[in-house]
Amino acid sequence: MSAELPRAAELTMQQAIPPWHFAMMNDQERNHAYRQAIETAVRPGDLVLDIGTGAGVTALLAARAGGQVFTCESNLHTAFLADRVISANGYGDRITLIPRSSTELVVGRDLPGKPDVVTAEIFDCGLIGESALHALEHAHRELISSTTRLVPSGGRLWAQLVESESLHGLNHVDVVEGFDLRPFNVASTRGYFPRRIDCHPHTVLAPAFRLFDFTFGEPPVPRTRQLTVPVTRDGIAHAAVMWFELDLGNGITVSNHGAGSCHWEQAVQTFPAPVTTKAGAAVRITARHDLCALTLDVERTRL
Ligand SMILES: C[S@@+](CC[C@H](N)C(=O)[O-])C[C@H]1O[C@@H](n2cnc3c(N)ncnc32)[C@H](O)[C@@H]1O
């Protein structure tokens, strides 16, 4: 067992490591999906690059499947604890932990060669907000070959328009106690943020639509899409709720759609100027993403 840490070091860990790690590590659906996928993808003797060690779950799964694993972690405090977890489980000789971002890795210096398999669980509620595409873009340029198997291999992002003053009020303000607070709206975020949609009263205004497909076997690039979405209810479009499906291979998927015990919340983007919708009419959605962020704009249009 590792030596106990001084109290000051424990406090530093508690401040430096985001608490969502615990819910994530205990998300059995996620863990089982990654276990199945990694056990299918990794063959004994494979060189595996695991991007984003966390506490070491995916690296340990890859090592147990027979891989020689190199895993990297950008948060130095997380890396310190992961090192202890890996040793405590007896995998110190099968896993090399590199306490750096994947975007700083160099083949030949940090890895003995291009990996047979890359595993990565660096996805937030809206799939791209933890800089997954940035890491993949770099991996395509510097780390992987055309034969490297990727877990996951891709994914999809879905969206749905909702009326919800409750969600809108998380990111915008109007008149409060007779005071006009709207100048403060300059500070509202234009991107999405995590929320459990079931905890907020909302009305669905249109069927869910597929926003972007991601194929991780190709280098990611910024994209813009315009979609015409038929509306099925009169209302006010305050926000878009988004969720992903990740393809882990062999039909194994994970998703943060809907309720349940999944640790990922849904991704919510509120509209600075909500749009009135009419059943039978349509709205135009302009969706843009670069390698780190995604935004949606909405306007009324004809069908
Ligand atoms: C969502 S957690 C997953 C941890 C572990 N792989 C698991 O599945 O339990 C992602 C971890 O990757 C780290 N991370 C994110 N992007 C990274 C990158 N490009 N290079 C290295 N670490 C990264 C984060 O600091 C975080 O600890």
The ligand as an SDF file (V2000), in Angstrom:
LIG
                    3D

 27 29  0  0  0  0  0  0  0  0999 V2000
  -12.9040   11.6870  -18.3610 C   0  0  0  0  0  0  0  0  0  0  0  0
  -11.4310   11.2820  -17.5010 S   0  0  0  0  0  0  0  0  0  0  0  0
  -11.2410    9.5570  -17.8590 C   0  0  0  0  0  0  0  0  0  0  0  0
  -10.1810    8.8670  -17.0300 C   0  0  0  0  0  0  0  0  0  0  0  0
   -9.9740    7.3820  -17.3310 C   0  0  0  0  0  0  0  0  0  0  0  0
   -9.4420    7.1880  -18.6680 N   0  0  0  0  0  0  0  0  0  0  0  0
  -11.2700    6.6310  -17.1950 C   0  0  0  0  0  0  0  0  0  0  0  0
  -11.8760    6.3230  -18.2250 O   0  0  0  0  0  0  0  0  0  0  0  0
  -11.6970    6.3730  -16.0740 O   0  0  0  0  0  0  0  0  0  0  0  0
  -10.2830   12.0830  -18.5530 C   0  0  0  0  0  0  0  0  0  0  0  0
   -8.9120   12.3760  -17.9290 C   0  0  0  0  0  0  0  0  0  0  0  0
   -8.0620   12.7240  -19.0020 O   0  0  0  0  0  0  0  0  0  0  0  0
   -7.3140   13.8920  -18.7230 C   0  0  0  0  0  0  0  0  0  0  0  0
   -7.0920   14.4820  -20.0560 N   0  0  0  0  0  0  0  0  0  0  0  0
   -7.9960   15.0860  -20.8700 C   0  0  0  0  0  0  0  0  0  0  0  0
   -7.4630   15.3630  -22.0640 N   0  0  0  0  0  0  0  0  0  0  0  0
   -6.1660   14.9090  -22.0100 C   0  0  0  0  0  0  0  0  0  0  0  0
   -5.0990   14.8820  -22.9420 C   0  0  0  0  0  0  0  0  0  0  0  0
   -5.2460   15.3580  -24.1880 N   0  0  0  0  0  0  0  0  0  0  0  0
   -3.9100   14.3800  -22.5490 N   0  0  0  0  0  0  0  0  0  0  0  0
   -3.7490   13.8760  -21.3020 C   0  0  0  0  0  0  0  0  0  0  0  0
   -4.7320   13.8740  -20.3680 N   0  0  0  0  0  0  0  0  0  0  0  0
   -5.9350   14.3670  -20.7320 C   0  0  0  0  0  0  0  0  0  0  0  0
   -8.1590   14.6770  -17.7370 C   0  0  0  0  0  0  0  0  0  0  0  0
   -7.3450   15.4710  -16.8930 O   0  0  0  0  0  0  0  0  0  0  0  0
   -8.8630   13.5470  -16.9640 C   0  0  0  0  0  0  0  0  0  0  0  0
   -8.1310   13.1680  -15.8330 O   0  0  0  0  0  0  0  0  0  0  0  0
  1  2  1  0
  2  3  1  0
  2 10  1  0
  3  4  1  0
  4  5  1  0
  5  6  1  0
  5  7  1  0
  7  8  2  0
  7  9  1  0
 10 11  1  0
 11 12  1  0
 11 26  1  0
 12 13  1  0
 13 14  1  0
 13 24  1  0
 14 15  1  0
 14 23  1  0
 15 16  2  0
 16 17  1  0
 17 18  1  0
 17 23  2  0
 18 19  1  0
 18 20  2  0
 20 21  1  0
 21 22  2  0
 22 23  1  0
 24 25  1  0
 24 26  1  0
 26 27  1  0
M  CHG  2   2   1   9  -1
M  END
$$$$
